[in-house]
């Protein structure tokens, strides 16, 4: 097999937004099929390239996932590479990017076993509401929003979360409710397409409910997305840069998704072909 397109047991045939990659690869003469990433029967030496796509249980078993990536990366080409997957599956990477000059949503980091007074933090920074988010998570798992008036409850929830791992505390960005996030999708460092996405939290207010493609017109925001990849300092076969507007009207990085992001290939007519060609260039 040329390409193993990696997914997880709960989604053996790939996500509908990204399934168009398989026929795009076939059109280029590449044999590709979905493979469950932790299938014990898989012989990775028989695969020319393994592409991480819908491995959507990896955040639940991060240690096992990064150990698997280290192993597979020694047996075949793995994209993105194992060191990137290890780095990107703990959100502390945002702190590193911020130290390199990337505009990141303001974040207070709370280590496992520690806690802090969320009310005092919010008052000091002028935050009307806060977001608590585990540093290893996906899909808004165990992510909570608290108004400052409920700071006592937020502090108690933070203590619960830090018993399990590191936690991020951020201001709640009210623009999420109307704008959602803008996701800039890159293949081999080149912008492929962009998508507006509604808030991840299911109970968050929202001005729209479905992801939609858009043409980037904000040059400063696009430059922010490009600066994120420059700060990474190494090539990424695929990356999704998620940007949102802060409460002062400034675009800021929310996430760099370089592990298993939904790439929304079906929302842009040429996206699957562009990714397929980037993959073929690695073979």
Backbone as CSV, one residue per row, in Angstrom:
resi,resn,N_x,N_y,N_z,CA_x,CA_y,CA_z,C_x,C_y,C_z
1,UNK,0.849,-1.198,0.000,0.000,0.000,0.000,0.887,1.251,0.000
2,UNK,0.467,2.251,-0.776,1.229,3.496,-0.818,0.978,4.357,0.419
3,UNK,-0.282,4.595,0.720,-0.623,5.536,1.796,-1.671,4.928,2.713
4,UNK,-1.356,4.883,4.005,-2.346,4.536,5.025,-2.904,5.843,5.575
5,UNK,-4.197,6.052,5.390,-4.853,7.273,5.884,-5.431,6.930,7.258
6,UNK,-4.845,7.477,8.288,-5.086,6.992,9.637,-6.329,7.590,10.272
7,UNK,-7.105,6.697,10.853,-8.324,7.088,11.540,-8.375,6.323,12.861
8,UNK,-9.550,6.318,13.526,-9.667,5.556,14.768,-10.844,4.609,14.678
9,UNK,-10.924,3.723,15.649,-11.885,2.633,15.586,-13.317,3.122,15.450
10,UNK,-13.615,4.271,16.023,-14.983,4.784,15.967,-15.360,5.410,14.643
11,UNK,-14.399,5.552,13.713,-14.675,6.170,12.414,-13.827,5.471,11.347
12,UNK,-14.099,4.217,11.070,-13.204,3.430,10.215,-13.150,3.879,8.758
13,UNK,-14.131,4.655,8.288,-14.144,5.051,6.882,-13.873,6.537,6.657
14,UNK,-13.349,7.230,7.625,-12.976,8.640,7.563,-14.190,9.559,7.704
15,UNK,-13.893,10.757,8.150,-14.894,11.800,8.298,-15.385,12.259,6.923
16,UNK,-16.660,12.597,6.831,-17.247,12.965,5.536,-16.574,14.197,4.931
17,UNK,-16.133,15.137,5.752,-15.474,16.330,5.222,-14.152,15.997,4.529
18,UNK,-13.513,14.896,4.935,-12.166,14.583,4.442,-12.103,13.333,3.570
19,UNK,-13.221,12.630,3.404,-13.213,11.368,2.669,-12.838,11.535,1.198
20,UNK,-12.981,12.751,0.653,-12.656,12.968,-0.764,-11.165,12.830,-1.052
21,UNK,-10.343,12.725,-0.008,-8.912,12.530,-0.244,-8.632,11.196,-0.930
22,UNK,-9.388,10.153,-0.599,-9.116,8.827,-1.161,-9.277,8.809,-2.678
23,UNK,-10.400,9.292,-3.237,-10.485,9.312,-4.700,-9.481,10.272,-5.336
24,UNK,-9.114,11.339,-4.641,-8.119,12.260,-5.196,-6.766,11.570,-5.316
25,UNK,-6.397,10.755,-4.326,-5.160,9.993,-4.417,-5.247,8.921,-5.504
26,UNK,-6.398,8.248,-5.579,-6.576,7.219,-6.610,-6.421,7.805,-8.010
27,UNK,-6.903,9.029,-8.203,-6.801,9.673,-9.509,-5.349,9.944,-9.898
28,UNK,-4.474,9.983,-8.894,-3.046,10.186,-9.160,-2.289,8.866,-9.174
29,UNK,-3.029,7.762,-9.170,-2.402,6.448,-9.234,-1.832,5.961,-7.917
30,UNK,-2.311,6.518,-6.814,-1.802,6.166,-5.487,-2.796,5.246,-4.795
31,UNK,-2.308,4.112,-4.313,-3.148,3.192,-3.561,-3.214,3.672,-2.107
32,UNK,-4.413,4.003,-1.654,-4.591,4.511,-0.284,-5.869,3.934,0.296
33,UNK,-5.833,3.679,1.587,-7.052,3.239,2.258,-6.988,3.634,3.727
34,UNK,-8.156,3.722,4.359,-8.181,4.047,5.788,-7.602,2.900,6.613
35,UNK,-6.863,3.262,7.657,-6.299,2.295,8.584,-6.477,2.838,9.998
36,UNK,-6.965,1.996,10.888,-7.088,2.398,12.291,-5.688,2.471,12.890
37,UNK,-5.371,3.606,13.479,-3.979,3.881,13.848,-3.374,2.855,14.794
38,UNK,-4.178,2.304,15.716,-3.620,1.361,16.690,-4.002,-0.085,16.396
39,UNK,-4.269,-0.381,15.119,-4.572,-1.759,14.716,-3.337,-2.629,14.949
40,UNK,-3.391,-3.595,15.870,-2.198,-4.389,16.185,-1.750,-5.284,15.031
41,UNK,-2.630,-5.525,14.062,-2.276,-6.404,12.947,-1.551,-5.666,11.825
42,UNK,-1.452,-4.339,11.924,-0.873,-3.563,10.830,0.651,-3.673,10.822
43,UNK,1.198,-4.005,9.657,2.651,-4.036,9.470,3.057,-2.731,8.786
44,UNK,3.596,-1.801,9.547,3.876,-0.460,9.031,5.016,-0.451,8.026
45,UNK,5.814,-1.485,7.990,6.894,-1.534,7.007,6.364,-1.753,5.595
46,UNK,5.105,-2.149,5.469,4.522,-2.384,4.149,3.874,-1.121,3.569
47,UNK,3.942,-0.025,4.298,3.300,1.227,3.885,4.375,2.250,3.533
48,UNK,4.211,2.929,2.416,5.198,3.944,2.020,5.039,5.232,2.827
49,UNK,3.817,5.545,3.213,3.564,6.777,3.961,2.315,6.592,4.804
50,UNK,2.379,7.020,6.055,1.219,6.996,6.947,0.802,8.436,7.230
51,UNK,-0.455,8.744,6.955,-0.983,10.104,7.074,-1.972,10.165,8.229
52,UNK,-1.655,10.922,9.255,-2.556,11.069,10.392,-3.731,11.949,9.973
53,UNK,-4.932,11.408,10.117,-6.108,12.198,9.761,-7.147,12.175,10.889
54,UNK,-7.971,11.162,10.981,-9.087,11.187,11.942,-8.797,10.338,13.169
55,UNK,-7.637,10.512,13.765,-7.271,9.752,14.970,-7.865,10.457,16.187
56,UNK,-9.172,10.482,16.272,-9.858,11.376,17.193,-10.013,10.833,18.613
57,UNK,-9.305,9.755,18.916,-9.211,9.330,20.311,-7.801,9.541,20.860
58,UNK,-6.942,10.184,20.087,-5.537,10.320,20.483,-5.380,11.164,21.745
59,UNK,-6.239,12.171,21.947,-6.112,13.013,23.142,-6.533,12.260,24.405
60,UNK,-7.306,11.192,24.241,-7.719,10.389,25.396,-6.615,9.434,25.840
61,UNK,-5.677,9.155,24.931,-4.570,8.236,25.220,-3.280,8.835,24.663
62,UNK,-2.982,10.050,25.088,-1.861,10.764,24.473,-0.547,10.006,24.608
63,UNK,-0.252,9.458,25.778,1.022,8.755,25.959,1.147,7.591,24.985
64,UNK,0.069,6.824,24.839,0.090,5.696,23.908,0.228,6.187,22.469
65,UNK,-0.436,7.292,22.154,-0.410,7.804,20.786,0.986,8.286,20.407
66,UNK,1.625,9.056,21.269,2.946,9.574,20.897,3.995,8.456,20.886
67,UNK,3.826,7.449,21.750,4.737,6.298,21.703,4.543,5.535,20.392
68,UNK,3.285,5.378,19.971,2.981,4.742,18.691,3.614,5.534,17.549
69,UNK,3.501,6.846,17.595,4.060,7.686,16.531,5.575,7.534,16.455
70,UNK,6.229,7.486,17.604,7.685,7.279,17.608,8.044,5.967,16.912
71,UNK,7.277,4.918,17.202,7.547,3.605,16.608,7.300,3.629,15.102
72,UNK,6.139,4.109,14.703,5.782,4.088,13.280,6.700,5.000,12.476
73,UNK,7.108,6.112,13.075,8.006,7.026,12.383,9.359,6.421,12.068
74,UNK,9.725,5.358,12.775,10.976,4.659,12.478,10.802,3.615,11.380
75,UNK,9.554,3.238,11.098,9.279,2.165,10.142,8.830,2.662,8.781
76,UNK,8.278,3.867,8.737,7.798,4.425,7.476,7.740,5.931,7.614
77,UNK,7.438,6.623,6.518,7.186,8.056,6.603,5.910,8.300,7.392
78,UNK,5.949,9.173,8.361,4.763,9.545,9.124,4.574,11.042,9.018
79,UNK,3.368,11.443,8.664,3.055,12.875,8.557,1.743,13.164,9.276
80,UNK,1.821,14.207,10.108,3.041,14.939,10.410,3.971,14.072,11.260
81,UNK,5.288,14.396,11.297,6.250,13.517,11.967,6.011,13.400,13.468
82,UNK,6.538,12.337,14.043,6.324,12.039,15.453,6.709,13.197,16.380
83,UNK,7.843,13.882,16.175,8.153,15.005,17.079,7.115,16.119,17.030
84,UNK,6.545,16.351,15.852,5.488,17.360,15.732,4.244,16.908,16.487
85,UNK,3.890,15.645,16.364,2.700,15.130,17.041,2.849,15.219,18.557
86,UNK,4.026,14.882,19.048,4.267,14.980,20.496,4.132,16.433,20.958
87,UNK,4.737,17.344,20.216,4.732,18.774,20.559,3.321,19.357,20.492
88,UNK,2.584,18.970,19.464,1.301,19.603,19.184,0.151,19.045,20.009
89,UNK,0.328,17.888,20.645,-0.763,17.290,21.423,-0.804,17.776,22.866
90,UNK,0.081,18.680,23.247,-0.007,19.379,24.534,0.004,20.871,24.206
91,UNK,-0.993,21.599,24.686,-1.183,22.973,24.236,-0.128,23.935,24.754
92,UNK,0.829,23.431,25.488,1.946,24.278,25.891,2.697,24.812,24.673
93,UNK,2.497,24.174,23.506,3.121,24.703,22.294,2.705,26.143,22.047
94,UNK,1.505,26.531,22.507,1.053,27.912,22.322,1.964,28.897,23.050
95,UNK,2.445,28.482,24.218,3.358,29.338,24.968,4.662,29.527,24.195
96,UNK,5.148,28.465,23.581,6.366,28.564,22.783,6.168,29.490,21.591
97,UNK,5.017,29.371,20.921,4.743,30.238,19.779,4.633,31.697,20.217
98,UNK,4.005,31.927,21.360,3.884,33.293,21.870,5.264,33.880,22.156
99,UNK,6.160,33.063,22.708,7.516,33.529,22.995,8.273,33.888,21.722
100,UNK,7.826,33.347,20.582,8.431,33.667,19.289,7.735,34.826,18.595
101,UNK,6.791,35.468,19.291,6.175,36.665,18.748,4.803,36.492,18.140
102,UNK,4.254,35.279,18.179,2.917,35.054,17.630,1.864,35.611,18.594
103,UNK,0.869,36.305,18.059,-0.219,36.832,18.879,-1.154,35.683,19.249
104,UNK,-1.123,35.292,20.508,-1.907,34.173,21.021,-2.943,34.716,21.997
105,UNK,-4.107,34.079,22.075,-5.094,34.466,23.070,-4.444,34.436,24.457
106,UNK,-4.582,35.511,25.256,-3.946,35.551,26.586,-4.300,34.304,27.403
107,UNK,-3.279,33.711,28.006,-3.460,32.434,28.707,-2.670,32.439,30.005
108,UNK,-3.317,31.999,31.071,-2.628,31.699,32.314,-2.541,30.193,32.427
109,UNK,-1.343,29.674,32.629,-1.102,28.236,32.663,-1.073,27.758,34.113
110,UNK,-1.823,26.722,34.391,-1.884,26.168,35.746,-1.424,24.717,35.653
111,UNK,-0.358,24.416,36.359,0.213,23.078,36.284,-0.640,22.066,37.058
112,UNK,-0.494,20.826,36.665,-1.163,19.738,37.371,-0.854,19.802,38.869
113,UNK,-1.886,19.709,39.677,-1.729,19.742,41.120,-1.775,21.133,41.724
114,UNK,-1.683,22.188,40.892,-1.761,23.561,41.384,-3.177,24.102,41.209
115,UNK,-3.420,25.288,41.719,-4.682,25.973,41.479,-4.450,27.463,41.658
116,UNK,-5.488,28.256,41.453,-5.410,29.696,41.673,-6.821,30.234,41.867
117,UNK,-6.907,31.476,42.287,-8.181,32.156,42.499,-8.621,32.745,41.161
118,UNK,-9.586,32.113,40.521,-10.017,32.550,39.194,-10.634,33.945,39.255
119,UNK,-11.359,34.246,40.325,-11.965,35.570,40.455,-10.921,36.666,40.505
120,UNK,-9.862,36.459,41.273,-8.793,37.452,41.368,-8.106,37.628,40.020
121,UNK,-7.877,36.505,39.322,-7.249,36.563,38.003,-8.113,37.356,37.025
122,UNK,-9.409,37.058,36.989,-10.307,37.743,36.063,-10.401,39.229,36.376
123,UNK,-10.460,39.563,37.650,-10.542,40.966,38.056,-9.272,41.715,37.648
124,UNK,-8.122,41.081,37.875,-6.840,41.725,37.565,-6.701,42.015,36.074
125,UNK,-7.218,41.109,35.238,-7.081,41.288,33.786,-8.299,41.952,33.143
126,UNK,-9.332,42.179,33.919,-10.534,42.790,33.353,-11.348,41.848,32.495
127,UNK,-11.301,40.545,32.807,-12.054,39.556,32.043,-13.453,39.422,32.633
128,UNK,-14.478,39.549,31.796,-15.857,39.392,32.270,-16.255,37.925,32.409
129,UNK,-15.589,37.064,31.671,-15.848,35.622,31.746,-14.559,34.903,31.397
130,UNK,-14.433,33.677,31.888,-13.204,32.908,31.665,-13.529,31.558,31.041
131,UNK,-12.530,31.009,30.362,-12.595,29.669,29.796,-11.548,28.821,30.503
132,UNK,-11.953,27.659,30.970,-11.037,26.677,31.535,-10.908,25.542,30.531
133,UNK,-9.672,25.197,30.185,-9.463,24.211,29.126,-8.265,23.329,29.476
134,UNK,-8.428,22.007,29.482,-7.262,21.138,29.702,-6.210,21.342,28.615
135,UNK,-4.947,21.223,28.989,-3.873,21.407,28.021,-3.742,20.221,27.063
136,UNK,-4.318,19.093,27.412,-4.425,17.949,26.492,-5.909,17.683,26.309
137,UNK,-6.436,18.101,25.170,-7.881,17.943,24.924,-8.152,18.171,23.455
138,UNK,-9.379,17.876,23.049,-9.830,18.133,21.687,-11.349,18.211,21.714
139,UNK,-11.900,18.937,20.744,-13.347,19.013,20.626,-14.041,19.596,21.838
140,UNK,-13.383,20.514,22.554,-13.947,21.185,23.729,-14.210,20.231,24.887
141,UNK,-13.540,19.072,24.890,-13.710,18.138,25.992,-13.272,18.788,27.300
142,UNK,-14.147,18.747,28.306,-13.888,19.284,29.648,-13.511,20.765,29.612
143,UNK,-14.012,21.480,28.606,-13.825,22.922,28.513,-15.053,23.609,29.101
144,UNK,-14.822,24.623,29.935,-15.920,25.261,30.667,-15.805,26.778,30.581
145,UNK,-16.954,27.441,30.498,-17.018,28.896,30.512,-17.747,29.343,31.773
146,UNK,-17.151,30.306,32.488,-17.756,30.841,33.707,-17.750,32.369,33.652
147,UNK,-18.891,33.014,33.912,-18.858,34.465,34.094,-18.102,34.799,35.381
148,UNK,-17.590,36.018,35.453,-16.798,36.389,36.624,-17.615,36.296,37.903
149,UNK,-18.924,36.470,37.791,-19.784,36.374,38.974,-19.799,34.969,39.560
150,UNK,-19.402,33.974,38.771,-19.352,32.593,39.246,-17.906,32.133,39.455
151,UNK,-17.071,33.078,39.863,-15.646,32.780,39.994,-15.371,31.708,41.040
152,UNK,-16.181,31.661,42.093,-15.967,30.640,43.119,-16.147,29.241,42.514
153,UNK,-17.194,29.076,41.706,-17.419,27.788,41.043,-16.307,27.490,40.039
154,UNK,-15.809,28.534,39.376,-14.722,28.339,38.418,-13.453,27.862,39.119
155,UNK,-13.171,28.437,40.279,-11.985,28.027,41.032,-12.104,26.568,41.462
156,UNK,-13.305,26.177,41.898,-13.518,24.787,42.302,-13.363,23.843,41.117
157,UNK,-13.888,24.225,39.948,-13.757,23.365,38.765,-12.296,23.299,38.312
158,UNK,-11.590,24.410,38.412,-10.177,24.406,38.052,-9.408,23.406,38.913
159,UNK,-9.702,23.376,40.211,-9.030,22.435,41.101,-9.312,20.995,40.694
160,UNK,-10.536,20.719,40.223,-10.866,19.376,39.746,-10.052,19.035,38.498
161,UNK,-9.952,19.982,37.574,-9.255,19.726,36.315,-7.763,19.539,36.519
162,UNK,-7.175,20.321,37.431,-5.730,20.213,37.624,-5.331,18.956,38.396
163,UNK,-6.296,18.274,38.942,-5.974,16.966,39.514,-5.644,15.963,38.415
164,UNK,-6.126,16.239,37.201,-5.914,15.328,36.074,-4.768,15.765,35.168
165,UNK,-4.473,17.053,35.118,-3.422,17.510,34.212,-3.309,19.023,34.207
166,UNK,-2.459,19.544,33.315,-2.275,20.985,33.183,-3.532,21.609,32.581
167,UNK,-3.783,22.866,32.949,-5.008,23.555,32.517,-4.665,24.967,32.059
168,UNK,-5.414,25.436,31.056,-5.309,26.802,30.562,-6.494,27.605,31.076
169,UNK,-6.246,28.857,31.462,-7.314,29.790,31.819,-7.198,30.978,30.872
170,UNK,-8.285,31.264,30.152,-8.280,32.311,29.139,-9.529,33.186,29.282
171,UNK,-9.491,34.395,28.736,-10.728,35.177,28.679,-11.688,34.564,27.671
172,UNK,-12.973,34.646,27.953,-13.977,34.232,26.974,-14.081,35.315,25.909
173,UNK,-13.946,34.942,24.656,-13.992,35.897,23.552,-15.426,35.991,23.032
174,UNK,-16.063,37.129,23.273,-17.485,37.264,22.923,-17.721,37.238,21.417
175,UNK,-16.699,37.561,20.627,-16.872,37.527,19.170,-17.148,36.122,18.660
176,UNK,-16.804,35.097,19.461,-17.142,33.727,19.080,-18.621,33.596,18.734
177,UNK,-19.455,34.322,19.439,-20.891,34.139,19.313,-21.409,34.540,17.937
178,UNK,-20.735,35.471,17.283,-21.171,35.903,15.950,-20.194,35.502,14.857
179,UNK,-18.904,35.480,15.191,-17.878,35.219,14.182,-17.379,33.777,14.185
180,UNK,-17.461,33.101,15.312,-16.825,31.801,15.436,-15.320,31.933,15.270
181,UNK,-14.694,30.939,14.649,-13.258,30.951,14.361,-13.041,30.946,12.861
182,UNK,-11.903,31.482,12.440,-11.482,31.353,11.058,-10.330,30.349,11.022
183,UNK,-10.479,29.340,10.186,-9.465,28.289,10.068,-8.784,28.399,8.714
184,UNK,-7.461,28.578,8.764,-6.654,28.675,7.552,-5.930,27.344,7.371
185,UNK,-6.188,26.673,6.264,-5.663,25.328,6.028,-4.496,25.411,5.047
186,UNK,-3.356,24.854,5.479,-2.129,24.900,4.683,-1.677,23.488,4.352
187,UNK,-1.185,23.300,3.122,-0.536,22.056,2.710,0.883,22.389,2.286
188,UNK,1.860,21.776,2.939,3.272,22.064,2.679,3.566,23.561,2.765
189,UNK,2.957,24.217,3.735,3.234,25.622,3.984,2.522,26.599,3.085
190,UNK,1.711,26.109,2.168,0.995,26.975,1.216,-0.486,26.971,1.563
191,UNK,-1.103,28.137,1.631,-2.523,28.220,1.945,-3.346,27.504,0.879
192,UNK,-4.210,26.598,1.325,-5.108,25.893,0.419,-6.483,26.552,0.403
193,UNK,-7.090,26.711,1.588,-8.431,27.272,1.677,-8.672,27.726,3.106
194,UNK,-9.791,28.426,3.298,-10.117,28.941,4.619,-11.584,28.671,4.917
195,UNK,-11.893,28.463,6.198,-13.226,28.045,6.621,-13.613,28.808,7.886
196,UNK,-14.841,29.291,7.917,-15.405,29.848,9.154,-16.088,28.715,9.908
197,UNK,-15.776,28.609,11.200,-16.330,27.530,12.013,-17.093,28.099,13.193
198,UNK,-18.264,27.522,13.513,-19.011,27.982,14.682,-18.288,27.589,15.965
199,UNK,-18.696,28.144,17.113,-18.063,27.774,18.386,-18.102,26.268,18.600
200,UNK,-17.037,25.741,19.215,-16.966,24.308,19.480,-17.901,23.898,20.604
201,UNK,-18.008,24.743,21.627,-18.904,24.435,22.739,-20.345,24.376,22.251
202,UNK,-21.018,23.263,22.479,-22.352,23.062,21.928,-23.372,24.027,22.508
203,UNK,-23.164,24.471,23.772,-24.143,25.363,24.390,-23.773,26.834,24.242
204,UNK,-22.733,27.132,23.441,-22.333,28.521,23.245,-23.295,29.213,22.285
205,UNK,-23.622,30.488,22.528,-24.412,31.235,21.547,-23.670,31.288,20.224
206,UNK,-24.388,31.303,19.128,-23.731,31.287,17.831,-24.577,31.981,16.787
207,UNK,-23.892,32.692,15.899,-24.580,33.361,14.809,-24.771,32.477,13.600
208,UNK,-24.104,31.327,13.541,-24.262,30.368,12.448,-23.903,29.004,12.994
209,UNK,-24.341,27.947,12.311,-24.206,26.609,12.885,-23.360,25.651,12.075
210,UNK,-23.027,25.995,10.824,-22.272,25.081,9.976,-21.001,25.751,9.463
211,UNK,-19.908,24.989,9.327,-18.692,25.559,8.742,-18.913,25.932,7.284
212,UNK,-18.337,27.049,6.882,-18.482,27.521,5.507,-17.139,28.039,5.006
213,UNK,-16.857,27.800,3.732,-15.633,28.315,3.136,-15.749,29.820,2.927
214,UNK,-14.618,30.500,2.986,-14.623,31.933,2.676,-13.297,32.295,2.022
215,UNK,-13.289,33.421,1.328,-12.077,33.934,0.697,-11.403,34.902,1.644
216,UNK,-10.177,34.624,2.079,-9.506,35.531,3.009,-9.320,36.918,2.406
217,UNK,-9.764,37.928,3.141,-9.614,39.314,2.692,-8.884,40.179,3.713
218,UNK,-8.719,39.647,4.927,-8.033,40.381,5.976,-6.542,40.045,5.891
219,UNK,-5.768,40.957,5.289,-4.351,40.681,5.049,-3.589,40.491,6.355
220,UNK,-3.938,41.252,7.382,-3.225,41.140,8.660,-3.501,39.790,9.312
221,UNK,-4.744,39.328,9.213,-5.074,38.038,9.809,-4.391,36.898,9.055
222,UNK,-4.373,36.973,7.738,-3.674,35.961,6.959,-2.184,35.966,7.295
223,UNK,-1.635,37.141,7.488,-0.218,37.223,7.861,0.022,36.578,9.219
224,UNK,-0.934,36.741,10.148,-0.834,36.076,11.442,-0.778,34.568,11.252
225,UNK,-1.668,34.033,10.425,-1.687,32.587,10.185,-0.368,32.120,9.589
226,UNK,0.166,32.866,8.653,1.446,32.501,8.042,2.585,32.567,9.058
227,UNK,2.514,33.551,9.957,3.576,33.696,10.951,3.619,32.520,11.910
228,UNK,2.475,31.878,12.119,2.435,30.701,12.994,3.297,29.589,12.402
229,UNK,3.128,29.323,11.111,3.910,28.263,10.476,5.396,28.622,10.439
230,UNK,5.701,29.881,10.247,7.103,30.306,10.268,7.712,30.068,11.645
231,UNK,6.940,30.318,12.687,7.450,30.145,14.050,7.678,28.677,14.386
232,UNK,6.925,27.774,13.756,7.129,26.339,13.997,8.541,25.940,13.580
233,UNK,8.987,26.481,12.472,10.376,26.281,12.075,10.681,24.965,11.402
234,UNK,9.666,24.211,11.027,9.892,22.973,10.289,8.690,22.725,9.388
235,UNK,8.895,22.007,8.263,7.789,21.793,7.332,6.673,20.949,7.951
236,UNK,5.446,21.290,7.621,4.270,20.517,8.015,3.518,20.150,6.744
237,UNK,3.257,18.853,6.548,2.513,18.451,5.363,1.128,19.081,5.373
238,UNK,0.505,19.121,6.544,-0.807,19.749,6.682,-0.830,20.516,7.996
239,UNK,-1.598,21.578,8.034,-1.776,22.342,9.264,-3.039,23.183,9.127
240,UNK,-3.739,23.326,10.246,-4.904,24.222,10.292,-4.658,25.250,11.383
241,UNK,-4.647,26.496,11.000,-4.403,27.583,11.939,-5.742,28.223,12.278
242,UNK,-6.146,28.103,13.536,-7.441,28.609,13.991,-7.255,29.960,14.668
243,UNK,-7.964,30.954,14.156,-7.819,32.335,14.601,-9.180,32.850,15.055
244,UNK,-9.175,33.698,16.094,-10.410,34.314,16.570,-10.122,35.760,16.942
245,UNK,-11.179,36.538,17.099,-11.072,37.951,17.449,-11.182,38.118,18.960
246,UNK,-10.198,38.806,19.554,-10.255,38.987,21.002,-11.207,40.131,21.356
247,UNK,-11.330,40.421,22.631,-12.328,41.396,23.086,-11.925,42.839,22.826
248,UNK,-10.725,43.030,22.256,-10.297,44.359,21.821,-10.321,44.481,20.303
249,UNK,-10.834,43.442,19.627,-10.937,43.483,18.174,-9.698,43.015,17.430
250,UNK,-8.760,42.373,18.147,-7.506,41.910,17.552,-7.588,40.420,17.211
251,UNK,-7.150,40.059,16.005,-7.078,38.637,15.641,-5.947,37.979,16.412
252,UNK,-6.244,36.791,16.981,-5.241,36.066,17.758,-5.325,34.576,17.444
253,UNK,-4.187,33.914,17.568,-4.147,32.467,17.390,-4.889,31.789,18.530
254,UNK,-5.794,30.890,18.185,-6.451,30.037,19.154,-5.748,28.688,19.251
255,UNK,-5.534,28.066,18.087,-4.892,26.749,18.040,-4.113,26.619,16.730
256,UNK,-3.004,25.897,16.796,-2.372,25.358,15.594,-2.669,23.872,15.605
257,UNK,-3.497,23.432,14.687,-3.894,22.027,14.624,-3.008,21.307,13.611
258,UNK,-2.001,20.588,14.136,-1.055,19.887,13.262,-1.034,18.393,13.536
259,UNK,-2.044,17.896,14.264,-2.110,16.466,14.569,-3.228,15.806,13.775
260,UNK,-4.474,16.057,14.150,-5.587,15.368,13.487,-6.753,16.308,13.196
261,UNK,-6.477,17.499,12.629,-7.579,18.429,12.399,-8.488,18.003,11.259
262,UNK,-9.747,18.294,11.401,-10.656,18.213,10.248,-10.202,19.290,9.267
263,UNK,-9.971,18.897,8.022,-9.425,19.821,7.028,-10.477,20.398,6.095
264,UNK,-11.709,19.950,6.211,-12.834,20.511,5.444,-12.549,20.491,3.939
265,UNK,-12.012,19.365,3.464,-11.682,19.260,2.045,-12.917,19.416,1.163
266,UNK,-14.052,18.940,1.634,-15.255,18.973,0.797,-15.808,20.382,0.603
267,UNK,-15.314,21.364,1.346,-15.831,22.729,1.232,-15.098,23.550,0.181
268,UNK,-14.048,22.985,-0.412,-13.310,23.687,-1.458,-13.044,22.700,-2.595
269,UNK,-13.413,23.060,-3.792,-13.394,22.121,-4.919,-12.010,21.557,-5.204
270,UNK,-10.951,22.314,-4.944,-9.622,21.832,-5.284,-8.807,21.339,-4.108
271,UNK,-9.382,21.375,-2.902,-8.584,21.097,-1.708,-8.071,19.660,-1.663
272,UNK,-8.940,18.687,-1.957,-8.513,17.286,-1.891,-7.387,17.016,-2.879
273,UNK,-7.488,17.595,-4.068,-6.427,17.396,-5.065,-5.127,18.045,-4.615
274,UNK,-5.214,19.219,-3.985,-3.989,19.887,-3.515,-3.302,19.058,-2.435
275,UNK,-4.084,18.500,-1.507,-3.484,17.663,-0.472,-2.919,16.384,-1.086
276,UNK,-3.653,15.795,-2.021,-3.170,14.560,-2.665,-1.833,14.808,-3.358
277,UNK,-1.703,15.923,-4.020,-0.450,16.220,-4.725,0.693,16.489,-3.756
278,UNK,0.366,17.092,-2.609,1.401,17.301,-1.578,1.877,15.968,-1.024
279,UNK,0.955,15.007,-0.899,1.323,13.680,-0.417,2.195,12.965,-1.441
280,UNK,1.785,13.017,-2.689,2.543,12.344,-3.759,3.970,12.876,-3.813
281,UNK,4.141,14.167,-3.543,5.485,14.745,-3.572,6.388,14.157,-2.500
282,UNK,5.806,13.541,-1.462,6.594,12.921,-0.397,6.956,11.480,-0.706
283,UNK,6.252,10.868,-1.657,6.472,9.437,-1.928,7.755,9.201,-2.729
